[in-house]
Amino acid sequence: MPDQASETSPARGQLARNLVALRAQGNWSTRALAEQAHVDRRMIQRLERGELNVSLGTVDKLARALGVSTGSLLGARPVARQEADNLIEALLAQNLVAARGRLMLTQEMLSQRSGVSRPVIARIERQARNPSLQTLERLAASLALSMATLLTSSN
């Protein structure tokens, strides 16, 4: 059986640590969080062990249930969600386009750097794709950004 720790990506590891800490802080059971976030309890248990590569939509549901911003749930320190927080898909698209612009990268160039196909990048930028953490991690690394930065408003 492969060593689970060696297979866990940094983003999944940070998500796992934050989920465990926030659940403990709020005295939430996995069942209560699952009900509030509308996700499967077993999924939360596997996420807390760093075993799943989930979609951004799932991370957003968990962040909303826990009352923290989606980007910060993947960062070093979760912060409270603001009422005016943008939809995560729109925020990701905006930040991805802006980061590519700063680095003067086309979608094709980012695709070559990240290994994420150009059509997938285009769909993320059009908010027509719910990317996985693994895909986001590859894009963030290729843009020299943290996952939290890629998913956080600069306002």
C-alpha positions as CSV (number, residue, x, y, z in Angstrom):
1,M,0.0,0.0,0.0
2,P,1.5,3.4,-0.9
3,D,2.4,5.9,1.8
4,Q,-0.5,8.3,2.0
5,A,1.6,11.2,3.3
6,S,3.9,11.1,0.2
7,E,0.8,11.2,-2.1
8,T,-0.9,14.2,-0.4
9,S,-0.4,17.5,-2.2
10,P,0.4,20.6,-0.2
11,A,-3.0,22.0,-0.9
12,R,-4.8,18.9,0.2
13,G,-2.5,18.8,3.3
14,Q,-3.4,22.4,4.2
15,L,-7.0,21.8,3.6
16,A,-6.9,18.7,5.9
17,R,-5.2,20.6,8.7
18,N,-7.6,23.6,8.4
19,L,-10.7,21.3,8.4
20,V,-9.6,19.5,11.5
21,A,-8.7,22.7,13.3
22,L,-11.9,24.5,12.3
23,R,-14.1,21.6,13.2
24,A,-12.4,21.3,16.6
25,Q,-12.6,25.1,17.2
26,G,-16.3,25.1,16.4
27,N,-16.9,21.7,18.1
28,W,-18.4,20.4,14.9
29,S,-18.8,16.7,14.2
30,T,-18.1,15.5,10.7
31,R,-21.8,14.7,10.4
32,A,-22.8,18.3,11.4
33,L,-20.4,19.8,8.9
34,A,-21.5,17.4,6.2
35,E,-25.1,18.4,6.7
36,Q,-24.3,22.1,6.8
37,A,-22.1,21.9,3.7
38,H,-24.3,19.5,1.8
39,V,-21.5,17.0,1.2
40,D,-21.0,13.4,2.2
41,R,-19.6,12.8,5.8
42,R,-17.2,10.1,4.5
43,M,-15.8,12.7,2.0
44,I,-15.0,15.0,4.9
45,Q,-13.3,12.2,6.8
46,R,-11.2,11.4,3.7
47,L,-10.4,15.1,3.1
48,E,-9.2,15.4,6.7
49,R,-6.8,12.5,5.9
50,G,-5.6,14.2,2.7
51,E,-6.9,11.4,0.6
52,L,-9.1,13.2,-1.9
53,N,-8.6,15.6,-4.8
54,V,-11.9,17.5,-4.7
55,S,-13.3,20.2,-6.8
56,L,-13.2,23.9,-6.0
57,G,-17.0,23.8,-5.6
58,T,-16.7,21.3,-2.8
59,V,-14.0,23.4,-1.0
60,D,-16.3,26.4,-1.4
61,K,-19.2,24.6,0.2
62,L,-17.1,23.6,3.2
63,A,-15.7,27.1,3.5
64,R,-19.2,28.6,3.5
65,A,-20.4,26.1,6.1
66,L,-17.4,27.0,8.3
67,G,-17.8,30.7,7.8
68,V,-14.4,31.3,6.3
69,S,-13.2,32.5,2.8
70,T,-12.6,29.7,0.3
71,G,-9.0,30.9,-0.5
72,S,-8.1,31.1,3.2
73,L,-9.3,27.5,3.8
74,L,-6.4,26.5,1.6
75,G,-4.0,28.9,3.2
76,A,-2.0,29.0,6.4
77,R,-4.7,30.8,8.4
78,P,-8.4,30.7,7.6
79,V,-10.1,34.1,7.8
80,A,-13.8,34.9,8.3
81,R,-15.9,35.1,5.2
82,Q,-17.2,38.6,4.3
83,E,-20.7,39.1,3.1
84,A,-19.5,40.8,0.0
85,D,-17.2,37.9,-1.0
86,N,-17.4,37.2,-4.7
87,L,-18.5,33.9,-6.1
88,I,-15.4,31.7,-6.0
89,E,-15.5,30.9,-9.7
90,A,-15.6,34.6,-10.7
91,L,-12.8,35.4,-8.3
92,L,-10.6,32.5,-9.6
93,A,-11.2,33.6,-13.2
94,Q,-10.4,37.2,-12.5
95,N,-7.2,36.3,-10.6
96,L,-6.1,33.8,-13.2
97,V,-6.5,36.3,-16.1
98,A,-4.7,39.0,-14.0
99,A,-1.8,36.7,-13.1
100,R,-1.4,35.6,-16.7
101,G,-1.4,39.3,-17.7
102,R,1.2,40.3,-15.2
103,L,3.5,37.5,-16.5
104,M,2.5,38.2,-20.1
105,L,1.4,34.6,-20.7
106,T,-1.1,33.4,-23.2
107,Q,-3.4,30.5,-22.2
108,E,-1.2,28.3,-24.4
109,M,2.0,29.4,-22.6
110,L,0.4,28.7,-19.2
111,S,-0.7,25.3,-20.5
112,Q,2.8,24.4,-21.4
113,R,4.1,25.6,-18.0
114,S,1.5,23.9,-15.9
115,G,0.6,20.8,-17.9
116,V,-3.1,21.9,-17.7
117,S,-4.7,21.8,-21.2
118,R,-5.5,25.2,-22.8
119,P,-9.2,24.3,-23.2
120,V,-9.4,23.6,-19.5
121,I,-7.7,27.0,-18.7
122,A,-10.1,28.7,-21.1
123,R,-13.1,27.1,-19.4
124,I,-11.9,28.1,-15.9
125,E,-11.4,31.7,-17.1
126,R,-15.0,31.7,-18.6
127,Q,-16.3,30.2,-15.3
128,A,-17.5,27.2,-17.1
129,R,-15.3,24.7,-15.3
130,N,-15.2,23.6,-11.6
131,P,-11.5,22.7,-11.4
132,S,-10.0,20.2,-9.0
133,L,-7.5,21.2,-6.3
134,Q,-4.8,19.3,-8.2
135,T,-5.5,21.5,-11.3
136,L,-5.5,24.7,-9.3
137,E,-2.3,23.7,-7.6
138,R,-0.6,23.2,-10.9
139,L,-1.8,26.6,-12.2
140,A,-0.8,28.4,-9.0
141,A,2.7,26.9,-9.0
142,S,3.1,27.8,-12.7
143,L,2.1,31.4,-11.9
144,A,4.3,31.5,-8.7
145,L,1.3,32.0,-6.5
146,S,0.0,30.3,-3.5
147,M,-3.4,28.6,-3.7
148,A,-4.8,31.1,-1.2
149,T,-3.6,34.0,-3.3
150,L,-5.1,32.6,-6.4
151,L,-8.5,32.3,-4.6
152,T,-8.5,35.5,-2.6
153,S,-9.8,38.9,-3.6
154,S,-7.1,41.6,-3.8
155,N,-9.5,44.3,-2.6
